[in-house]
Amino acid sequence: MRFMNRPHARATTVTACATHFLHDGLSDLLYVLFPVWAREFSLSFAQVGLLKTAYSGAMSLFQIPAGFLAERWGEARLLAAGTFICALGFLTIGTASRFEWLLLLLLVAGSGSAVQHPLSSALVSRVYEEGPQRMALGTYNFSGDLGKMTLPAAAALVTAWVGWRWATRGVGILTFAGAVGILIVLTTLVVTPLAKEGDPPVAAARGRGWGIRDARGFSVLSAIHIIDSSTRTSLLTYLPFLLIAKGGTVETVGLALGLTFTGGAVGKFVCGAAAERLGIIRTVILTEAATGLGILALLLIPLRPVLVMLPLLGVALNGTSSVLYGSVAELVVPERRSRAYGLFYTLGIGSGALAPTIYGFLSDWAGVPATLTVIGLVVLVVIPLSPLLRLPIPANTTRAD
């Protein structure tokens, strides 16, 4: 594939990055609100986990349909529509007066956010088909970390100032403006790949199912993604409760999450560079070992040292994803990336949706420290799994499963 208009490629990437910034920030500002909601609505840990499951589960459920629909309707309109639905959800969350309403509105917001990861990733990988694709995808992933750094910290400040209801309304208005911007910008861009001589016909490409070139490699990559994603969402769901138990406030939680996400943003670059020098397998082993040991260390130290340690933990916690996301495009034919990314993100986000509820029941039974201990041990399972990633990918293969 080739692209004739590089300014359009850059504009597409910038728009995808802005979309990622917004949606990832919305997803992770919920971690700030969970302790506030738990106190106001007298929620158990299992109910808190269910709130996270509602949002992430809806996001996971609609990603594969989004990938299929994008092939028929195009990414631009679908991205704008999903962002608008997400905005509607956050605007109305501020009116919730009971747990059931929170649950329903988070389902609405999560279903709208489902379009973002598969469609934006497919757009970016497509416009850089013969360019610096991995670098472009790395920039796209980094933009999500900027959103995770910015919106949760802002939500914590607004919540402490005027309350959580105005915080959710504010981000709802911001998200609505984002939906309008996505529609205006992307519908004016040419993002359809132009076939060059030797490329398979479009009709033939559409007969390739998921478009996965290496089923075993994709399966191992997905298994590591499942463990990595469930670890991240579960840790971030119950970390605020650990911090409050150590004497922290809502503002402290916002600061702590901001520090963690800052470390995660740095981790995207550090671990991407490490993968180039050390290889994918060694990098994944290092990041997951550091994540597991870091989680266990949080339980043993007081609040201030925890805040110092969180940026370092964030580097490891988010570092693995920078290696995994960039490898998906290499395992899938270009014409099927929207649906393949939808499948990949569904597996990861789906596991990340279920895990907080499961760990919530464990927290109600044994307490948050016991839950974080289990989370820290489970992530170490990736270490023996990682060597299975040593899978050669033929350079010009067209086989797909």
N, C-alpha and C positions, 0 to 999 in steps of 0.2 A: 504494500500500500504506500501511497505517497500523498503529500498535501502541498498545494501550491501557494497557500496564503498563510505564511507564518504569523503575521499579526493576529489573524483569526485564531490560530492555535494558542497564542499567548493569552488572548482575551478569554478564550474558552477556559483555559487553565486558571486564570485569575477568578473567573466567576465560580468555577468548581471549588476553588480554595475558599472563597467567601461563603459559599453554601456549607462547606464542611465546617468552617469556623462557627457558623451559626448553629447548626444542628448538633454538633458535638458539645458545644457550650450549653445548649438547652438540656441535653441528656445528663450532663454531669453536674449542673446546678441543682439537680434533684437531691444530690447527696447532702447539700447544705440544708435543704428543707425537711429531710426525713426526721431529724431529731425535733424540729419545731412542730411538725405534724404529730409526731408520737406524743409530745407533751400536750398539745391542744386537744387532740382527739382521743387520748388515752389508749394508744395503740400498743399491741404486743410486738415483739420482734418478728414474729411470723407475719403479722399484718404489714409491717414495714417492708419485709421482703416481698410480700405480694404486690405492694405498690410498684416496686422496681420491676417485678415480673410482668406486671400489666403493661408498663411502658416499653420495656425491652422485648417482651413477648409479642406485642403488636408490631413493633418494628421488625422483628425477625419474621413473623408470619407473612408479611406483605412484601418482603424483598424479592422473592422468586417471581411472584406475579408482576412486580414492577419491572423486572428484567424482561419478561415476555411482552408486556404491554409496550415497553419502550421500542421494541422491534417493529411494532405496528404504528404507534402514535408519535414516536420520537421522544428523546430525553427531555427537551426543553419544556414542553407543556406539562409533562408528568412531574418534573422537578418543581415547577412553579405551583402546580395543584397540590402536591404533597406538602410543600412548605406552607401553603395557605391553610391546609387542614391542621397542621401542627400549630400554627399561629392561633387558630380558633380554639384549639384545646387549651393552650396556655392562657388566653384571654379569659376563658370561662372558669378555669381552675380557681381563680381568685374569688369566685362566688360560692365555692363549695362549703357546705355546712356540716358534712358528715363523711365518714370513711368511704361509704359506697359511691358517693359523688366523685370523690378524689379518684377512686379506682376507675370509674367510667371515663372521666375526662382524660386521665393518663392513657387509657386505651386509645382514645381519639387522637391525642397528640402523637403517641408512638406510631400509630398506623400512618399518619402523615409523614413522619420522619423516615419511614421505611424506604422511601425512594432514593434517599440521598447517597448512601454508600455505593450501591451497585451502579447507579446511573452516572454519578460523578466520576467514579473510578474508570468506568468504560469510556467516558468522554475523554478523559485525560490520556489514557493509554492509546486511544484511537488517534488523537491529533498528533501524537509523537511516535507513530508506528515505526518510522525510520529515523527518529531523532533520539534525544536523551530521555528515553521513556522512564527508566528507573529513577532518574533524577527528578523528572516531572512528578512521578507518583510519590516520591519522597517529600517534595514540596507540598503536594496536596495533603499528605498525611500530617505534615508538620502544622499546616493551617488548622487542622482539627485540634491539635494540642494548644494552639494559641487561644482557641475558643474555650477550651477547658480551663486554661489559666485565667481568662478574663471574666467570663460570665458568672462562674460560681463566686468569685471574689466580689464582683459587683452585686450579685444577689444577696450575699451575706451582709454587705454594707447597707443596702436598701432595706433588707429585712430588719436589721437592728435599728434603723432610723424610722421607717414608717410602717413596717410590718410586711409579712410574706405575701399578703394579697396584692399589694401594690407592686411588689417585686415581680410576681408572675404576670400581672397586667402589663407592666413595662416591657418585659421580654416578649410578650405576645404582640405588642405593637411593633417592636423591632423586627420580629419574624414576619409579620404581614408586609412591612416595607421590603424585606428581603425577597419575599415571593414576587412582588411587583418587579423588582430589579432583575431577578432571574428570568422572568418572562420577557422583559424588554430586551435584555442583552442577548440571551441565547437564541431567541427566535430571529435575530438579525445576523447570526453567524452561520457560516458554512462549515459544518462539522461532519459532513458525509465524506468518507474516504473515496478517493478515486482509484479505480483498479489499474494496475500496470500489467504489462504483458507477462504472462506466466501465472498470474493469480487465478485461483479457481473461480468459476462463475458464482454469482450470488445464490442462484437457485441450488447449486450443489452444496454451498456452504450451509444453507438453511436445512440441509438434510443430515447434519452431523450431530444431532441431539444436543448434548451439553457442550460439545466442542472441546472436550478434555483430551489432550494429547497423551498424557501419561496418568492412567487411573491410579496406579499405586502411589506415585509421587503426590498427586492431588489429595489422596486419602490420608497420607502421613502428614502433609501440610495442614490439612483440615483438623486432624486429631490434636496436633499441637496447638492450633488456633482455639479449639474448644477448651482445652485446659487453661490456656493463657487468658482467654476472655472470661471464663467463669471465675478464675482467681481474681482478676482485676475488679470485676463488678462486685463480687462478694466482699473483698477487702474494703473497697471504697464505700460500700453500703454500711458496714459496721465499724469502720474506723472512727467516724464521728462519735459514736457511743463510747468507744474506748477513750477518746480524748476528753469527753465530758466527765467520764469516771475518774480521769486523772486530774480534773479541776479546770478543764477548758470551758469556754463560752461559745456562743454562736459565732462571734467574731473570730475566735481562735480556730474554730472549725473551718471557716472560710479561708483564713490564712494558711492553715495546714493543707487544705486541698489545693490552694494556689501554689504552695511550695512543691507539693507532689506533682502537679501538672507541669510546673516549670521544669522540674527534673525530667519529666516525661518528654517534654519538647526537646530538651537537650539530648535525651536518650535516642530520639529518632535519628539525629545526626551521628552521635557517637557510635551507636550500634550499627548504623549503616556503613560507616567507615570501617568499623571492626570486622564486619562481614566481608568487606573487600580484602582486608589484610589477613584475617584469620580463617575465613571460610564461614559458611552458614552454620554448619554443625557446631563448631567450637563456640561461635557467638551465642547461639541459642542455649547451649549448656551453661555458659557463663552467666547470661542474663537470668535464666530461670533459677540457677543455684543461688545467685545473689538475691533474687526476689524471695525465695523460700526462707533463706536464713535471715533476711531483713525483716520479714513479717514476724518471725519468732523473736527477733531482738526487740521489736516494739513492745512486747509484753513485759520486758524485764527492766525498762528504763523509765524515768519520770518524764513529765510533759515537755520541759524545755529541751532535753536531749532528743526527744522524739521529733520535735520541730526541726532540729538541726539535721536529723537523719533522713527526714522525709524526701528532700530533693534527691538524695542519693538513691533511695528506694525507688523514686519515680523514674530515674534513669533506667533501672533494670526492669521495672514493671511495664513500661511502655516500649522498651528497646526491642523485645522480640517481635512485636507487630511490624516494625519497620522492615525487618527481614522477611517476614511472611507475606505481607501485602505485595511487595515488589516481585515476589516469585510467582504469583498467580498468573500474571499475564504471560509468562514464559511457558506455562503448562496448558494454555487454552488458545484455540485459534481465534484470530481477531474478530470474526463475524459473530462469535458466540460469547463475547466477554460480558455483555450486560447480564445474561442469565447465569453464566458461571460465577461472576462476582456475586450475584444474588444468592446463589447456592452457598458459596464460601462464607459470606457474611451472615446468612441465615443460620448456618451451623454454629458459628462463633457467638453471634448475638443471642441465638436461641438458648444456648447453654448458659450464657451470661444472664439470661432472663430467668431461667429456672433455678440457678444456683442460690441466689439470695433468699428465696422462699424456703428452700431445703435447709440452708444454714440458719434461717430464722427460727425454724422449729428446734434446731440444735441449740441456738442461743437461749431460747425460752427454757430449755431443759437443763443446759449445762452452763450457760453464761457466755458472754462475748469472748472472754479470753480463751476458753476452750475451743470456740468456733474458729478464732484466728489461728490457733495452733493447728487445727485440722487443715485449714486453708494453706498454711505455710508448708505442711507436709505433702499435701496433694500436688502442689506445683512441682515438686521434685520428681514426680513421675515422668516429666518431660525429658529428664536426663537420659534414662535408658532408651527412650523412644527416639531421640534426636538422630542417632547414627543411621536410622532407616531412611533419612533424607538423602543419603549418598546415592542419588539416582541420576545417571546421565540422561540428558535430553538431547536427542538428535537435532542438529542445527536446522535442517530444512524439512523435517518430517511434516507430513500432512495428515497422519493418522489421528483419529479422534474416537473417543468412546461415547 
